[in-house]
Each structure stands twice: as C-alpha cells, then as structure tokens.
C-alpha cells in the first residue's frame, strides 16, 4: 500500500495505440513523476499487432521477423507479442513511496494479475523459473501462459508493466518464443471459455490494483488519439 495519499491516476485509451508513441509518452510521464511534477499513473491500452524485444531477447527466438513490426525496448525480459484483444497496463509508480524494492514490486504485479484472473474463476500461478502468470490446462497436461510482465525502473519510477490475454489472436504468438520459454503454450480468457468484455476486465483490474497498491482516480490518457 502506498504511503503517498494521492490516488494513482487511472487512464484508458479506447483506440489502438502506436507502440513507439506509447513508450515515448511513458518515458516522459516517468520523468515527470520522478521530478515531482506529475501523479502516478496506470494506463490501459491495446496495440496493433507487433513484437517487442526486451533487454534479454535472443535473435533465435524471433522466428518470423517480417510478420509484424519488431520494436526493441528497454524493459526487462525477452520477446513478447502485443495486439488487439490483449489488455496492456502500463504502470508508472513511484517506488520511493513504495519501499524501493523492485523484486517486491514485480511480485505485486504478479499478485495483481492473479487477483484479476480470480474474478473470472481462473486460477493464475507463478513459477520460480519462468516469468509471467500461468494456468494449468484443463486436461491436466501442462500449462499455458496467460499474462506477461516486463518492467523498467528509472530514478525509482517504474514504467512498462503487464499484458493480459483477454481475446487476442493466439496464432500471432507463433512468430516468437514468448519470453524465451519453450515447451509451453499461450492461452487467453476466451481460450479458457471465459467470454468477457474488455470493460469487465478493466473493472476487475482496477479493483485488484486498488486492493494492493491503493486508491485510483479516473484521468485522461497521456497520449491523445491524434498523437497515437
């Protein structure tokens, strides 16, 4: 729970947001937060289909380099996919007010996702040797990834965040080895038979976030549609 009494701003972009523009907006907001000129922010977006390469990405894990745009990014982790039907939540939080513990922050993101999934009767789990949030296959044979986590921290302010598969085109993940993890699949709420709207997911995300990180207040996105 934050010691800073100011609620975290909570913004949702209704249209698809260009990835490079989103990263630029995040970086600017994180700098403003670090300088004490802006409030903390959680920004919910969807992106056009694309792949992102984190700081640990391996060239051999990009199996279809010409399929979608590929963006190198400063977040931790390896290759991920973003696209319509996936809810991306960018969290720009000030860890100076939240314990200055990056490991605890990442654990908080995992718990946020697990609590959100529980709202739809999905049991999310974490693994010591694999990042993200996982669900066991209904058949009992193995498990699939339903959410990814990738963060960056600068001057104790976080950016990037989480990506939850609501109803994306799962075949789009075939162009990469998601997060460098082989031998496991990718799933979504829709794939698990939970047919829910993005608005329902957003509401569950907000409730779960507030329970773990503190109060929120509705705000405008940091990027206008004409800039995206």
C-alpha positions, 0 to 999 in steps of 0.5 A: 500500500502506498504511503503517498495519499494521492490516488494513482491516476487511472487512464484508458485509451479506447483506440489502438495505440502506436507502440513507439508513441506509447513508450515515448509518452511513458518515458516522459510521464516517468520523468515527470513523476520522478521530478515531482511534477506529475501523479502516478499513473496506470494506463490501459491500452491495446496495440496493433499487432507487433513484437517487442524485444526486451533487454534479454531477447535472443535473435533465435527466438524471433522466428518470423521477423517480417510478420509484424513490426519488431520494436526493441525496448528497454524493459526487462525480459525477452520477446513478447507479442502485443495486439488487439484483444490483449489488455496492456497496463502500463504502470508508472509508480513511484517506488520511493513511496513504495519501499524501493524494492523492485523484486517486491514490486514485480511480485505485486504485479504478479499478485495483481494479475492473479487477483484479476484472473480470480474474478473470472474463476481462473486460477493464475500461478507463478513459477520460480523459473519462468516469468509471467502468470500461468494456468494449468490446462484443463486436461491436466497436461501442462500449462499455458501462459496467460499474462506477461510482465516486463518492467523498467525502473528509472530514478525509482519510477517504474514504467512498462508493466503487464499484458493480459490475454483477454481475446487476442489472436493466439496464432500471432504468438507463433512468430516468437518464443514468448519470453524465451520459454519453450515447451509451453503454450499461450492461452487467453480468457476466451481460450479458457471459455471465459467470454468477457468484455474488455470493460469487465476486465478493466473493472476487475483490474482496477479493483485488484490494483486498488486492493494492493497498491491503493486508491485510483482516480479516473484521468485522461490518457497521456497520449491523445488519439491524434498523437497515437 
